[in-house]
């Protein structure tokens, strides 16, 4: 399937699983080397595989195999959730540190629901948010996969 087809399919999935209205447009998605992505997002080596940047779109590691791997597709799905959050101003009124945490909680919860369809899970793990916006507490650990952790809309 083409990248455009995966974007359309996963954008619909993200809207359904995340409780968003259907999107009328998709963000631009660009593939790049993982090293270039890490430099862009982290300023150097880090394990990032995808990133959503408001106004610029989604950037994905070119090492992801969307056709063969549900886990790789879930990376694109996660970033599409962030696009939908922006489009729908979800958490927009929160203080920025809370907004960052709540956006990640929701994106990981949607990602976990998607992976569950393939008998895969990220819910047994804890994820450390290694990058935080300046002025926010570093390294928040959040449990993934429990909808009770997703803040109210």
C-alpha distance (Angstrom), angle and dihedral (degrees) to the residues before:
residue distance angle dihedral
X1 . . .
X2 3.80 . .
X3 3.79 123.0 .
X4 3.82 89.1 -111.5
X5 3.82 90.1 54.5
X6 3.81 91.6 50.3
X7 3.80 90.7 48.3
X8 3.82 91.8 52.3
X9 3.80 93.5 45.4
X10 3.81 95.5 45.2
X11 3.81 93.4 43.0
X12 3.82 88.1 58.9
X13 3.81 90.2 46.2
X14 3.81 91.9 49.3
X15 3.81 90.8 50.9
X16 3.81 92.8 49.0
X17 3.81 96.4 44.6
X18 3.81 93.8 40.3
X19 3.80 97.4 46.0
X20 3.80 95.0 -116.2
X21 3.79 127.4 141.9
X22 3.82 113.1 -106.1
X23 3.80 112.3 -80.3
X24 3.78 117.6 -119.9
X25 3.80 93.1 -154.3
X26 3.78 138.4 24.8
X27 3.79 126.9 -130.5
X28 3.78 120.8 -113.1
X29 3.81 110.7 -93.4
X30 3.77 121.5 -157.4
X31 3.80 127.7 -173.5
X32 3.79 119.9 -145.4
X33 3.78 138.4 161.3
X34 3.79 115.1 -73.7
X35 3.81 89.1 -120.1
X36 3.82 91.8 54.9
X37 3.80 90.5 45.9
X38 3.81 91.1 50.1
X39 3.79 91.1 50.0
X40 3.80 91.5 48.9
X41 3.82 95.3 46.6
X42 3.81 104.5 29.4
X43 3.79 103.6 20.3
X44 3.81 89.7 -118.0
X45 3.78 143.1 6.1
X46 3.81 115.5 -12.1
X47 3.83 135.0 137.2
X48 3.84 96.4 -103.7
X49 3.82 115.2 144.7
X50 3.79 100.3 175.4
X51 3.77 141.7 11.6
X52 3.78 137.1 -173.5
X53 3.78 116.1 -148.1
X54 3.81 116.7 -171.9
X55 3.77 110.6 -117.5
X56 3.79 92.9 10.2
X57 3.80 103.1 60.5
X58 3.78 133.8 -137.5
X59 3.78 125.8 -28.8
X60 3.82 119.2 -160.9
X61 3.76 133.9 -173.3
X62 3.79 109.4 -106.7
X63 3.80 87.2 -136.3
X64 3.81 91.0 74.5
X65 3.81 115.1 105.2
X66 3.80 104.8 -153.7
X67 3.80 93.7 178.1
X68 3.79 96.8 53.3
X69 3.79 105.6 30.0
X70 3.82 129.8 58.8
X71 3.81 87.5 -168.8
X72 3.81 90.4 57.3
X73 3.82 91.1 46.3
X74 3.80 88.4 51.6
X75 3.82 89.1 62.3
X76 3.81 90.1 59.4
X77 3.81 89.7 43.4
X78 3.84 90.5 53.1
X79 3.81 91.3 52.7
X80 3.81 91.6 45.9
X81 3.81 88.1 56.3
X82 3.81 87.8 58.0
X83 3.81 89.5 50.4
X84 3.81 90.3 52.0
X85 3.80 90.9 46.8
X86 3.80 89.5 56.5
X87 3.79 93.7 42.9
X88 3.82 90.5 52.6
X89 3.83 96.6 35.9
X90 3.80 90.0 -121.9
X91 3.82 108.6 179.2
X92 3.83 89.8 -2.4
X93 3.81 92.9 134.0
X94 3.81 94.8 53.2
X95 3.78 124.8 100.6
X96 3.80 106.9 -91.5
X97 3.82 97.9 -108.7
X98 3.81 90.9 50.0
X99 3.80 90.3 43.5
X100 3.82 91.7 53.7
X101 3.81 92.4 48.8
X102 3.81 94.1 45.4
X103 3.79 93.4 47.0
X104 3.80 90.7 52.1
X105 3.80 92.6 46.4
X106 3.78 91.2 54.3
X107 3.81 94.5 43.8
X108 3.81 91.9 50.4
X109 3.83 91.4 46.3
X110 3.83 90.5 53.5
X111 3.80 90.5 45.4
X112 3.80 90.3 51.2
X113 3.84 92.3 50.0
X114 3.79 89.4 51.5
X115 3.80 93.7 49.4
X116 3.79 90.7 47.5
X117 3.81 87.9 66.6
X118 3.82 86.7 65.5
X119 3.82 94.8 43.6
X120 3.78 87.9 -106.2
X121 3.76 123.9 123.6
X122 3.73 143.1 -171.1
X123 3.80 90.5 -179.1
X124 3.81 94.6 93.8
X125 3.76 91.1 64.1
X126 3.77 137.6 70.9
X127 3.78 117.5 -131.1
X128 3.75 122.8 -148.6
X129 3.75 114.6 -147.8
X130 3.79 95.0 -140.1
X131 3.78 94.8 180.0
X132 3.77 119.0 58.3
X133 3.77 129.9 175.4
X134 3.82 111.5 -96.0
X135 3.80 110.6 -79.8
X136 3.82 94.7 24.1
X137 3.79 124.2 112.8
X138 3.82 109.2 -91.2
X139 3.76 126.5 -124.8
X140 3.79 103.1 17.5
X141 3.80 110.2 -176.0
X142 3.76 114.7 -144.2
X143 3.80 129.5 -174.4
X144 3.78 111.3 -126.4
X145 3.77 130.1 -146.8
X146 3.78 101.0 30.2
X147 3.78 110.2 110.5
X148 3.79 89.2 -154.3
X149 3.81 86.6 73.7
X150 3.80 92.9 59.1
X151 3.80 110.2 95.8
X152 3.77 120.4 -124.6
X153 3.79 115.1 -92.9
